Amino acid sequence: MASRKLISSGSPFESQIGYSRAVVDGDWVFVSGCTGYNYSTGTLSHDVVEQAEQTMQNIKEALLTAGAEVKDIVRVRYILPNRQDFPKIWPVLQKWLGDVRPAATMIQAGLMEEAMKIEIEVTARKSSTG
C-alpha cells in the first residue's frame, strides 16, 4: 500500500479551505495550484513574468519538500485570467521546463484574486535515479 504524506506551505488557507500544498502518494507528487506570492516577503509582483518565475520557485520548494525535483514533473496545468499573457511567460517556462517537457494544458479562467495573473499546478513522479 502506498504511503500518503501531506505537505504544507504554512498558509492559513490550507486549514481554512481543507487542502495541502502537495500530496505525496508513493512515487507520485501532486502539487496544488501555486501562484506568484513570495511567501518570505508577503508580496505579489504586478508583472506576469515575475509572478510566473515566483510560481515556479514555489513549485520547486513544494517538490523538494516532497522529495522530488522539477525534472520529475510529468504534467503541468497553466491557468491565466488573460490568455494574451501566456506568450509573455514562455521564456520562464522554457527555463524551468524546457528539458523536462511535461504534458501541458493552458486554461483561461479567473483566479482567486484580481492581482493574481497566473496559477500553475503540477504532477510529478519521483525518479528512481535520484
For each residue, the residues with C-beta under 8 A, 3 or more apart:
1:
2: 25 26
3: 24 25 26
4: 23 24 25
5: 23 24 66
6: 20 22 23 24
7: 20 21 22 23 24 62 65 66
8: 11 14 20 21
9: 14 21 39 58 61 62
10: 14 39
11: 8 14 21 39
12: 15 16
13: 16 17 19
14: 8 9 10 11 17 18 19 20 21
15: 12 18
16: 12 13
17: 13 14
18: 14 15
19: 13 14 32
20: 6 7 8 14 23 32
21: 7 8 9 11 14 31 32 34 62 65
22: 6 7 29 30 31 32 62 63 65 66
23: 4 5 6 7 20 29 30
24: 3 4 5 6 7 28 29 66 67
25: 2 3 4 28 30
26: 2 3
27: 125 126 128
28: 24 25 123 124 125 126
29: 22 23 24 63 66 67 68 72 123 124 125 126
30: 22 23 25 123
31: 21 22 34 59 62 63 66 121 122 123 124
32: 19 20 21 22 121
33: 77 79 119 120 121
34: 21 31 55 58 59 62 119 120 121
35: 44 51 55 58 111 112 116 118 119
36: 44 45 50 51 52 53 54 55 58 116 117 118
37: 42 43 44 54 58
38: 41 42 43 44 45 54
39: 9 10 11 42 58
40:
41: 38
42: 37 38 39
43: 37 38
44: 35 36 37 38 51 115 116
45: 36 38 50 51 54
46: 115
47: 50 51 117
48: 51 52 80 82 85 88 89 117 118
49: 52 53 88 89 91 92
50: 36 45 47 53 54
51: 35 36 44 45 47 48 54 55 116 117 118
52: 36 48 49 55 56 89 92 93 118 120
53: 36 49 50 56 57 92
54: 36 37 38 45 50 51 57 58
55: 34 35 36 51 52 58 59 118 119 120
56: 52 53 59 60 70 92 93 96 120
57: 53 54 60 61
58: 9 34 35 36 37 39 54 55 61 62
59: 31 34 55 56 62 63 70 120 122
60: 56 57 63 64 69 70
61: 9 57 58 64 65
62: 7 9 21 22 31 34 58 59 65 66
63: 22 29 31 59 60 66 68 69 70 72 73 122 124
64: 60 61 67 68 69
65: 7 21 22 61 62
66: 5 7 22 24 29 31 62 63 124 126
67: 24 29 64 126
68: 29 63 64 72 124 125 126 127
69: 60 63 64 72 124 127
70: 56 59 60 63 73 96 97 100
71: 99 100 127
72: 29 63 68 69 124 125 126 127
73: 63 70 76 97 100 102 122 123 124
74: 102 103 123 124 125
75: 102 103 104 122 123
76: 73 97 102 103 104 105 120 121 122 123
77: 33 104 105 106 107 120 121 122
78: 86 93 104 105 106 107 118 119 120
79: 33 106 107 108 109 111 118 119 120 121
80: 48 83 85 86 106 107 108 109 117 118 119
81: 85 108 109 110 111 116 117
82: 48 85 108 117
83: 80 86 106 108
84: 87 88
85: 48 80 81 82 88 89 117 118
86: 78 80 83 89 90 106
87: 84 90
88: 48 49 84 85
89: 48 49 52 85 86 92 93 118
90: 86 87 93 94
91: 49 94 95
92: 49 52 53 56 89 95 96
93: 52 56 78 89 90 96 97 98
94: 90 91 97 98
95: 91 92 98
96: 56 70 92 93 100
97: 70 73 76 93 94 100 101 102
98: 93 94 95 101
99: 71
100: 70 71 73 96 97
101: 97 98
102: 73 74 75 76 97 122
103: 74 75 76
104: 75 76 77 78
105: 76 77 78
106: 77 78 79 80 83 86
107: 77 78 79 80
108: 79 80 81 82 83
109: 79 80 81
110: 81
111: 35 79 81 116 117 118 119
112: 35 116
113: 116
114:
115: 44 46
116: 35 36 44 51 81 111 112 113 119
117: 36 47 48 51 80 81 82 85 111
118: 35 36 48 51 52 55 78 79 80 85 89 111
119: 33 34 35 55 78 79 80 111 116
120: 33 34 52 55 56 59 76 77 78 79
121: 31 32 33 34 76 77 79
122: 31 59 63 73 75 76 77 102
123: 28 29 30 31 73 74 75 76
124: 28 29 31 63 66 68 69 72 73 74
125: 27 28 29 68 72 74
126: 27 28 29 66 67 68 72
127: 68 69 71 72 130
128: 27
129:
130: 127
